[in-house]
Amino acid sequence: MLNKIVLSMASLRVLSGSLEIIAALIMLRLNQIDKALIVNSSLALVGPIVLITTTTLGLIGLSDKLSMGKMLWVVAGVACILTGVLKK
């Protein structure tokens, strides 16, 4: 039987991947650079949201196995990733 948290994390990733494919098809359909750039820019919001959500679900699943110190290191790592990706 599948773990509910793992199933939720995988489902979010499948949804995210599906949105990426749909966005690529929309870009091809529009066939204009400016509109394709708008579609691509909207995907920039989806990535970090999925990252934060799947990481949160994983941490919830591991919360009984990780010490508070290790949990803080993971949160700090995710914060560093988001800072690097989102900072202009």
C-alpha positions as CSV (number, residue, x, y, z in Angstrom):
1,M,0.0,0.0,0.0
2,L,1.3,3.5,-0.9
3,N,2.1,6.0,1.8
4,K,-0.4,8.8,1.7
5,I,2.2,11.5,2.0
6,V,4.4,10.0,-0.8
7,L,1.3,9.7,-3.0
8,S,0.4,13.4,-2.3
9,M,4.0,14.5,-3.1
10,A,4.1,12.5,-6.3
11,S,0.7,13.7,-7.3
12,L,1.8,17.3,-6.9
13,R,4.9,16.6,-9.1
14,V,2.7,15.0,-11.8
15,L,0.4,18.0,-11.7
16,S,3.3,20.4,-12.0
17,G,4.8,18.4,-14.9
18,S,1.4,18.4,-16.6
19,L,1.2,22.1,-16.3
20,E,4.7,22.5,-17.8
21,I,3.6,20.3,-20.8
22,I,0.4,22.2,-21.2
23,A,2.3,25.5,-21.1
24,A,4.6,24.3,-23.8
25,L,1.7,23.4,-26.0
26,I,0.1,26.8,-25.4
27,M,3.4,28.5,-26.4
28,L,3.5,26.5,-29.7
29,R,-0.2,27.3,-30.4
30,L,0.3,31.0,-29.8
31,N,3.4,31.1,-31.9
32,Q,4.4,34.6,-30.7
33,I,7.5,35.4,-28.7
34,D,5.8,38.0,-26.4
35,K,2.9,35.7,-25.5
36,A,5.1,32.7,-25.1
37,L,7.2,34.7,-22.7
38,I,4.1,35.6,-20.6
39,V,3.1,31.9,-20.4
40,N,6.7,31.0,-19.4
41,S,6.8,33.7,-16.8
42,S,3.6,32.5,-15.2
43,L,5.3,29.1,-14.7
44,A,7.9,30.8,-12.6
45,L,5.2,31.0,-9.9
46,V,4.3,27.4,-10.0
47,G,7.8,25.9,-9.5
48,P,8.5,27.4,-6.0
49,I,4.9,26.8,-4.8
50,V,5.2,23.1,-5.7
51,L,8.7,22.9,-4.1
52,I,7.5,24.4,-0.9
53,T,4.4,22.2,-0.8
54,T,6.1,18.9,-1.5
55,T,8.9,19.8,1.0
56,T,6.3,20.6,3.6
57,L,4.5,17.3,3.0
58,G,7.8,15.5,3.3
59,L,8.7,17.2,6.5
60,I,5.3,16.5,8.0
61,G,5.9,12.8,7.1
62,L,9.3,12.9,8.8
63,S,8.4,15.1,11.7
64,D,8.4,12.1,14.2
65,K,11.8,10.9,12.9
66,L,13.7,14.1,12.7
67,S,15.0,16.2,15.5
68,M,14.1,19.9,15.7
69,G,17.7,20.8,14.7
70,K,17.7,18.7,11.6
71,M,14.3,20.1,10.6
72,L,15.6,23.6,10.9
73,W,18.5,22.7,8.6
74,V,16.1,21.4,6.0
75,V,14.0,24.6,6.3
76,A,17.1,26.7,6.0
77,G,18.2,24.8,2.9
78,V,14.9,25.3,1.2
79,A,15.0,29.0,2.1
80,C,18.5,29.3,0.5
81,I,17.2,27.5,-2.7
82,L,14.2,29.9,-2.9
83,T,16.4,32.9,-2.3
84,G,18.8,31.9,-5.1
85,V,16.0,31.2,-7.5
86,L,13.7,34.1,-6.8
87,K,16.3,36.8,-6.2
88,K,16.8,39.2,-9.2
